[in-house]
Amino acid sequence: MPSIVPLSAVEPQLVEDLLDAAFGTDRHGRTAYTIRAAAEWLPALSFAALDDGEYLVATIQLWPVALTDPQGRAHPLLMVGPVAVMPAHQGEGYGKALIEASLGAIDPAAALPQVLIGDAPYYERFGFVEAPGGWRCPGPWDPARLLVRCDNRAVLPPGGMLGPWSTTQANPLAD
């Protein structure tokens, strides 16, 4: 029976090997990596799926990122991904189980909007929709693949640039 465990319980090299298998060794050049640059994935929201033989089959990581609006204010978000599944196990429900685990681990009382770059037909079942038209990413990106999930879309800034966010940045809620 497959099991979901905290990603922090998995050897980091095994995670890197899985990411290479799922996305290729050139994955570090992708726009999502630029957005997450210098950030650390969030252990409380990142998980791994092991098959019944304790073999690493899939992982999900969530990251602190921000949308910096034209006035320079950073609006914190959670970036979902990568959601990586070993090619031989894609389509078996591991990605869905990990997304549900990560999104379910977000405290509803303190939930930040979630953002990802991915296929809308897959992620819409989890509540993701196309991000506001004024949102930008560093590097090449397809606006139709920039997706956001938020209970109250009225709180989303209409525009800005996605990038890393850290707690050392000014607190946008302190105004």
C-alpha positions, 0 to 999 in steps of 0.5 A: 500500500502506498504511503505519504510521508513528510518530504524531510524524511526522504534522502535529498539525493533521492528527491533530486534523482526523481526530479531529474527523471520526471522533468529532465536534468535541464529543469533548473533553467525553467521559470519556476526555478527562477521564481523560487530562487534562494527560497527553501521549500516548506517542510510542513507542506511538502510530501513524498509518496512511497510505494509498498516497497518503500520506493520513492515514487513522487514528491511535492514541494511548496515554497514561499514566493511573493508577487511584488506589485508596481508600488514595490509591495510584496504579497506573499504566496505559496508556490505549489510544485514541482509535483513530480511522479516517476514516469513509470507511475504517472497516471496512478494517482500519486500526484493527486494524493500529494496535492491533496495532502499539501493543500490539506496541510495549509492552515485555513485560518492563515492560508495564503493564496497558492500559485503554480505553473501547470496545465489548467485542465489538471489543476482546476479540480483542485480549485486553481484558475488562471492568474490575473492578467497583470501577473508576470514571471521572470523568463519565458512563461505562458499566461494560460499556465500561470494558475492561482488558488484563493478563496477570495480572489478580491484580495489578489493584486491585479499585477506584479512580478512573481519571485522569491519571498522571505521573512526578511522582506518588509511585512506587507501586512504591517501597513 
